[in-house]
Structures are given as structure tokens and as C-alpha cells.
Amino acid sequence: MTPRVIVALTAGAVTTVVVFVVAMALLIFGGYFAAHERLIYVSIALAPVLMISVMAGYAVWWLVLFLLSLFLPREKRPDDEFPR
């Protein structure tokens, strides 16, 4: 793996985990639901929160990969050149 792919994957993974933890913390401790209904609503919201956090991580991965490909020089590989 190239360094720019590793940086993009790391940024996407960190974003996924942070979005999931913050969204679940807001659902659990945000005071949106009554105490006796909290477990039901949080368990129902688990799948959409996971989906949103994965989508945010994927978007950050693509954005970082795009920005790094714009601003870092292109990596030369031997198979990139045509024989002369």
C-alpha cells in the first residue's frame, strides 16, 4: 500500500469511529428520550447510526485520497512508463 492510501484509510477509520461514538453518546446521554424508553430507541437507532458513520468515514477516505493525489507528487512505478 502506498503512504497516501494508508493516510486516507486511517482518516476514514478515525472518522467512522468518532461519528459512531458521538452519535451514540448523544442518543444515550442527550436526554432526547425518557429513561424507560431509552433502550428501545437506542437499539432501533443502532443500524442507522452505523450506516451514517460508515458513510461519513467512506466520504472522508475519498476526500483525503483526492486531496493527497492533488497536492502530493505522483509516485513513479516501473510499469507506468511505455517502452521507447
Secondary structure, 3 states (H helix, E strand, C coil): CCHHHHHHHHHHHHHHHHHHHHHHHHHHHCCCCCCCCHHHHHHHHHHHHHHHHHHHHHHHHHHHHHHHHHHCCCCCCHHHCCCC
